[in-house]
Amino acid sequence: MAYEIGTADGYTDLLDRLVLFLTDPTRTDTDDPDIDELVAIDDNVGSGEPSQAWTLLSSEDNRDSSGSGELNDVYLMGPGLSGTDEIYVWLDTYSDEGDDYYNWRIAGMTGYAAGQDISLQPGVTQGRLPRMLMWQNPIPYWFLGNGRRFVVIAKISGVYEMCYGGFCLPYGLPTQFPYPLCIGGSACPTTTIAQHRYSSLTDNHRGFVNPYGQAGTIIQGTFDTTSYYSTLKVLQGTSWIGMYGKAAESIQTTNIVWPYANSTYVTYNYDYYFSFSRQMRENIDGSYPIFPTIIMIENPSNHILGELQGCFAVPGYGGISAEDTFDIDGDTYIAFPIIPNATAEDFMAIKKE
């Protein structure tokens, strides 16, 4: 797999860099002084294996000569590990200088119709789209990628924004989960201006591994409206489902990401709410236990879809801090808080691979 660590010159440059990371297997860390580490996306064609590089299908650059403006309608297609999949993800920037926000929107599709508006694309994500809330200043970033999915972590002041685009690792056969598409972000703001800023402290500003939102099947025809909000949307069959671990209700037991929320609870007993993150501690030797982040849904019946690849739950006890690295069996993990003002139960880790 591939990863990149560096610093972008604002929110549109970050999207430029993500596109290059996913589509260009020839890049090296000497190409750009703002790249600290780079393992390029795999291009194994010479060895007879399929390339993991994504294809940029189209984009619209509306920036002027000074760099101001938006990078819109970025359509990407991942080949999957086999090289024969067609995994469609869309990204878009939007901003308002007067209201001081500079953000991304993320969506997924089951196909691509050139020339059509994103809202009319086949199987496009429904309901309020997940976002990343950023700024126009330098942004330290971490990318993970392969042919199936990408993960972005971006540091905005002391806040860590994140997104996930592509397939999860399904717990089942392709006939059971033929297109396990997941679209995640760090926010699902309403029309309230303050909720579109990275400084927002509202509940709907939280990372996709412990999502905020409304659970349940989303009605078609609600593209990026204020209804059906969630920081993680998954495609089950032909229907988009909103995930939620944190919402207006006190306890969530369905459409969740384990282990941040689970179905073992006593009604309204907060000692069991988020039981993993509130009770799990560091290992006896001081090292950190990690757990896969598993998508659990109830449509059409209770079942486990799979896990968010490269994203792990880690308890924040034992002195763990943002950007801490630790090794397990030769693999390196990096810890990040998933909400502003995070406490011990609000951490995740990505696997540097």
N, C-alpha and C positions, 0 to 999 in steps of 0.2 A: 504494500500500500504506500501511499504518498502523504507527505505533510510539508507544510511551509510555515515558517515563523518570521515575521518581519514587522514593518511599520508602514502604513498607508498614509497618503496625504489627503485625508478626509474620506467621507462616505462614498463618493463616486469612484475615487481611485481604489478604494477597497473592492468595489465590484469589478473594476477593470482587472485587478490582481487575481480575484477569484476565477474569472474567465480564463486568464492566461494559465493559472495553476491547473485548471481542469482540462484545458484543450491542447496545451503545448508540452509534449514529453521531452523536448530538447533543451529546456531551460536549465540553468545552473545557478548556484548562489553567487557566482561572479558576475552575472548579467546585471545585477541591480544592487547598489550599495545598501539599500534599505531592506534587503533580505538577510536575515541572520542564519537561518537554516533552511535547506530545501532538499527534499527527496522528490524528484519529479514524478508525475503521473506515469504509470508503467506503459511502455510501448514495446510489447514482446513479439511483434510481428516477425522479426528476424528469427526468433526461436520457434516459430510456428504456433505460438500462443496468441490469443486475441489481445488487441490493444485495449487499455482501460481508459484511454483519452476520450473525453466528451466532445461533442460537436456543437459549435455555436451555430444555431439555425438562423438567427437574425437578431438584430438589436437596433436601437434608434438613439443616436448620440445627439442630444440637444444642448450640449455645452458650448459656450462661446470661447473666444480665444483666451480669455482669462481663466477658463475652467469652471465658470459659474454656469449653472443649469443642471439638467437631469440626464441620467443614462437610463432610458426607458425600454421596456419591452425586450428584455434579454431572454431569449428562448434557448435553452440548452437541452441536449439529448445525451443521456448516458447509455453506453453499450452493454452494461451489466458485465458480470465476470465471464460470461460465455462469449461476449462480443455480438450476440444476436438479439439482446433485449433492446427495447426502445423506451427509455425512462425520461419523461418530459418534465422539466422544471422551468418556471418563469420567475424572474426577479425584476424589480422596478425600484427606482429611487423617487422620492418626493420630498419636498422641503418647503419651508416658509421662513425666510430670514427674519421678518418682523416678529414672528411667534417663536423663533429660535428652535426649530426642529429640522433634522436632516436624516431621513429614514429610508429603510428598505421595506418593501412588501414581498412576500413569497407565496407562490402558488404552484400546484402541480396539475398535470393533465394526463389523459390517456392517449392523446394523439396531438398532432400539430396541423393546423389549417393556416397556411401562409396567407397573410393579408387580412385575417380576421382579428377582431378585437379580442383581448384576453378573456373577457367575459363570455365570449361565444366559442371558445376553444373546446374540443371534445373532452368531456369528463372533468372540467376544470374544478378546482377547489371551490366549495360553496360556503356561504356565511362570511363572517368577518375574517379577513386574511391575517395570518400571523405577521408580525413585524419585527424588525430590529430598530431600536431607537438610538441614533448616533449624532455626530456633529461634523463640522467642516474642518476641524483641526486634526493634527496627526493622530493616528489610531494604531496602536500595537495590535497585532492579530495572530491567530493560530488557525490554519486550515488543515483538515483531514480530507482525503479523497480516494476513491477508487471508482470503478465503472458503475457501481451500484448507487453510491450516495456521496454527499459531501457534508461536512460539518464546519461551521465558521464560529469562532469566538473572537470578539472584538472588545478591546478595553477603551471605554469612554470615561475619562476622568477616573473615578474609582469604581465604576459600574461595568459589569461584564455582560455584553449582549451576545446572543447566540442564535444560530439557526441550523436546521437539518433539512436537507432536500434529497429525496430519492427513496430507494427501497429500504425497508428494515430487513433483518434476517428472520425469515418466517419459520415458525415451528410447524412445518407441514409440507406437503408435496405441492409442486406447481399447479396441479389440478385443484388443490384446495385453496391456495392463495396465489392466483396467477399474476396479480399485479399489486403487491403489498406496498403501496406508495404512502409515504409519510411526509408531511410538511409541517415544520415546527419553527417557532420563533421565540422571542422574549417578551412579546406584548401583543395584546389584542385591544387597542384603545377604542373608546367611543369617540364621538365628535368633540368631546371636551379637549380644548387645546393643550392644557397642562399634561394630559395623559399621553401626548405624542412626544414629549421631551424625555430624554434619557434620565432626567432627574426625578421622574414620576415615582412616587412611593405608593401608588395604588396597588391593590391585589392583582389587577390584570397585567402587571409588569413582573413577570416571572418566567424562567426558562422552561423549555419544552419538556424536560425530563420530569418535572413536577408541575404539569400545566394548570393554568387557570382557565375556566370557561364553563360553558353549558355542555352537558353530555347529551348524547342521543343522535339519531339520524337527522341530517340536515336537509331541509326541503329544497329541492332544485329551484333555481331562479332567484337565489338570495346572494349573488356574488358580491362580496365585500360590502355588505350592508352591516348595520350595527347589531343585527340579530345573529344568533348562532355563533357567538364568539368563542374562541379557544386558541391557546398558544400552541396546540398540537392537534392537527387534523389527520385522520387516517382514512384511506379508501378501503372499504370492505365491500367486495363485489363491485357494484355500480353506485354505491352510496357513500357519501362522505360522512364521517362520524367525528363529533367533537369529543375530545378527551378532557378530563378534569380531575385534578387531585385537590385543588383548592378552589372554592367558589362561595357563593352566598350562603349555601347550606353548610351546616357545621361538619358533616361527615360524608365522604364519598365512598361508595363501595362498588361502583360499576364504571366502566370506561375510564380506567386509571392506568398509571404507569407504576408498576411494582419495582422496588419496595418502598417508594416514597409514601404511597397510600396502599392499604390493603383491606380485605373484607373481614378481618378479624377485629371485632369491636363490640363494645357495649354502647347502646344508643346514647348519644350525647355525653359519653364519657371521654373527655379529652386526653386521658392518660393513654388511650389506645389509638387516638387519631394521629396519623403519621407515626405509627409505632416503631418503624425502622429508625427513622431519623431522630426520634426523641429518646430511644433507649439503646441503640447500638453504640458500642464504644470501640476504641482502638484495640488491637490485639494485645495479648499479654506482653509480648516483646516490644511493644511500642509502635509496631508497623500498622498500616492501615488495611482493613478488609475492604474489598470491593465486590460489587454485585452487578450483574447485567441489569439494564433498565428494560423491563418487560411490559409490553402493551397487552392489557387485559380488557376485552370488550364483551358486550352482551347483545350482539346482533349477528345472526338471528337468534342465537342462544349464547350462553356464557362460554367463552373460549379464549385461548391465548393466541394472539396473532404472531408475536415474535419479539425480537429485541432491537433496540436502537443501536446500530452497529458502531462500536468504538466509544460508546458513551456509558459510563458506569456510575452507580451510586457509591458514595463514600461518606462515612460519618465524619462530621467536622470536629469531633472531640480529639484530644491529644495534641492540640496546638497547631492543627493544620491551618494554612493560610492560603490566600489567593496566589496562584502560580507556583505553589510548592510542587516539586517533582519527587517521585519515589519509584522504586523498582520492585517488581514482583516477577520472579522467574525469568529474569533477563529482559523483561519488557518495561518501558518507562511510561509512567502516567503523570499527568499534570492536573492539579486540582483547581477548580474555579467555583466561586459562589454563583448561585443561580438567581439571586434577587439582590437589589440594593439593601444595604444595612443587614447583611446576612448574619445569622447566628449559626450555632453548631449543626442544626438540622438542615441547612440550606446549601450544601456543597455537592458537586459532581466531579467526575474526573474523565478526561479523554485519554485514550491509549495512543501514544505517539508511535505510529507505525506506517 
